[in-house]
Amino acid sequence: MTEQRYHVIGLICVRCAAAVEREVRRLTGVEAVAVDIVAGTVTVTGGAVDENRVAAAIEDAGYEVAAVR
């Protein structure tokens, strides 16, 4: 199982977090998603999760990925 953390621009409210979480959870292999609106991060845990697909899901929710850690 791997963990990836994404810095996301524009995460400022609970609705933002819910939208991102909903999109990312739809991806195959994602086991958990944690959104921290204070830090502006999304942490994704799972097996064989493609970071490009996660970034695309975050962007589909309307937010910009600034960095992957």
N, C-alpha and C positions, 0 to 999 in steps of 0.2 A: 504494500500500500504506500502511495506517495502523497505528499502534501505540497501544494503550490500556493503561493501568495501573490495576489495581484494588487497593485496600487491603482485605484480607479478614481478618475476625476468626476466630480459632481455628485457623489454620494452624500446627501445632506439630510435625508429624512427616512422615516420608517418605510414609507411607500417606495422610495428608491431602493432600499435594501430588499424589500419583498419582490420587486420586479426583477432585480438581478438574481436573487436566489431562485425564483421560479424558472427563469431561463436556463440557468446553469444546472439545476437539478434534472432537467430533461435529458441531459447528455448521458450517453452510455458510459458506465464505469464510475460515475460520480456517486460516492457514498455519503458525503456530508459537505455542506456549504455553510460557512460562517461569514457573515457580513458585519464589519465594524464601521459604522458611519462616522465615528469620532476620528478614527485613524485613516478612514478612506480606503480600507482594504477588504478584499474578498479572499478567503482561504478555502481551497477546495481539496478534499481528501478523497482518494479512491485509487483504483487500480487501472493502469493503462489509460489515463486521461490525457488527451492531446491538448497541450496548452494553447494551440492556435484555435481549436474548437471552443475552448473556454473563453478566450478573448473575444471570439466572434459572438458567442452567446451574450456576453456582457455588453458588447456593442449593439446587439439586437435589442437589448433592454433599454438602449438609449444613452449609454455611458461610454466614456473613453478610457481605455486601459493605458496607463502611463508607464508601467513597469511590471515585470514579472520577477519575483524573488524566489 
